[in-house]
Amino acid sequence: MAGRYDHYFNELPDLQVVFDYEGEGAGRPDPPNVGHGFELIGRLVQPDAKIHSTYVWITETSQEHHWVDEHIHDYDEVLIWTGSDPDNPRDLGAELRMVIDGEEHIVTQSGSVYIPAGVRHCPLDFIKVTRPFTFSALSIAPEYAGRKADS
């Protein structure tokens, strides 16, 4: 029997998400340890969505890699990183460098950061990754849009 809310359930789409990362390093290839990005919710999979969420697997690397350039959004955003060790879910298995409005933060634990609309954020760099983890972005907007922080 079909339910009234069946159309709100989404499976991981077959298509990879290709974003226009304006101001975030567009045209530069992702580091070799960044997997394919997928939209979990947003206008690609749910045309009436008022939020946008993606995720990507990040794999091991012993080299430092720059991933995302400094940018800004006109909406609130939450970045989420989740370790893959079920015996120690707080341990990210990685060391990230994240800058918010000029303040540098080193991340080694599973968690998230809330970024209010209009706040400059990134660069985001992988210092090292010893175990795969997932990285997700939740945009409080139906589609992803970023721009250079100085524009």
C-alpha positions in Angstrom: 0.0 0.0 0.0 1.3 3.4 -1.0 1.6 6.0 1.8 0.9 9.7 1.6 4.6 10.4 2.4 6.3 7.9 0.2 7.5 10.6 -2.1 9.5 12.2 0.7 11.8 9.2 1.1 15.0 9.5 -0.9 17.5 6.8 -1.7 21.1 7.8 -2.5 20.7 9.0 -6.1 22.6 7.4 -8.9 23.9 10.8 -10.1 26.9 12.5 -8.6 26.4 16.1 -7.6 28.4 18.6 -9.6 28.4 22.0 -7.9 29.5 25.3 -9.2 31.9 26.0 -6.4 32.2 29.7 -7.3 34.8 31.1 -5.0 35.7 27.8 -3.4 38.4 26.7 -5.9 36.3 26.2 -9.0 38.3 24.6 -11.8 40.8 23.0 -9.4 40.5 19.3 -9.0 39.5 17.9 -5.6 42.3 16.3 -3.6 42.8 12.6 -4.4 41.2 11.5 -1.1 37.8 13.1 -1.7 35.1 10.8 -3.1 32.1 11.6 -5.2 29.6 14.0 -3.6 25.9 13.1 -3.4 22.9 15.3 -2.7 20.8 13.7 0.1 18.1 16.4 0.0 17.7 19.4 -2.3 16.0 20.4 -5.5 17.8 17.7 -7.5 16.1 14.9 -5.5 13.1 16.7 -3.9 11.9 19.7 -6.0 10.0 21.3 -3.1 12.9 21.1 -0.6 13.7 24.2 1.4 17.1 22.8 2.5 20.1 21.3 0.8 22.3 18.5 2.2 25.2 16.6 0.6 27.8 14.1 1.8 31.1 12.7 0.6 33.5 10.0 1.8 37.0 11.3 2.7 39.7 8.6 2.5 43.1 8.2 4.0 46.0 10.4 3.1 49.4 11.0 4.8 49.9 14.2 2.8 48.4 17.6 3.6 45.8 18.7 1.0 43.9 21.9 0.5 40.3 21.3 -0.3 38.0 24.4 -0.2 38.9 28.1 -0.6 37.5 30.9 1.6 34.0 31.8 0.6 30.6 33.1 1.9 27.0 32.1 1.7 23.8 34.2 1.9 22.2 31.4 4.1 23.2 29.5 7.3 25.2 26.4 6.8 26.2 23.4 9.0 29.3 21.4 8.2 29.4 17.9 9.7 32.3 15.4 9.9 31.7 11.9 11.2 34.3 9.3 12.1 33.9 5.6 11.0 35.1 3.8 14.1 31.9 2.3 15.8 33.9 1.6 18.9 35.0 5.2 19.3 32.6 7.4 17.2 34.0 10.6 18.6 37.4 9.9 17.0 37.4 11.4 13.6 40.5 9.5 12.4 41.7 12.7 10.8 43.1 16.2 11.4 41.4 19.1 9.6 42.2 22.7 9.5 39.1 25.0 9.3 39.2 28.8 9.3 36.1 30.9 10.2 36.3 34.6 9.8 40.1 34.5 10.1 40.2 32.1 13.2 41.9 28.8 12.6 40.5 25.7 14.2 42.0 22.2 14.2 39.4 19.4 14.2 40.1 15.9 15.3 36.8 14.7 16.7 33.5 13.9 15.0 31.2 17.0 15.2 29.9 20.0 13.3 30.2 23.7 12.9 27.4 26.1 12.5 28.2 29.0 10.1 25.7 31.9 10.1 24.8 33.6 6.8 27.4 36.1 5.7 30.4 34.7 7.7 33.6 34.1 5.8 34.7 30.5 6.2 37.4 28.2 5.0 40.0 27.4 3.8 39.4 23.8 4.7 42.4 21.5 4.6 43.2 17.9 5.4 46.3 17.8 7.5 46.1 14.0 7.7 43.5 11.3 7.4 44.2 7.9 9.0 40.7 6.4 8.6 37.9 7.2 6.2 35.2 9.6 7.5 32.1 11.3 6.0 31.8 15.0 5.4 28.4 16.5 5.0 27.1 20.0 4.4 23.6 21.2 5.3 22.5 24.4 3.7 19.5 26.2 5.0 18.5 27.0 1.4 17.1 24.8 -1.4 20.2 25.0 -3.6 23.9 25.3 -2.9 25.4 28.7 -3.7 28.7 30.2 -2.6 30.7 33.2 -3.6 34.2 34.6 -3.0 34.4 36.3 0.4 35.6 39.5 -1.2 32.6 39.8 -3.6 
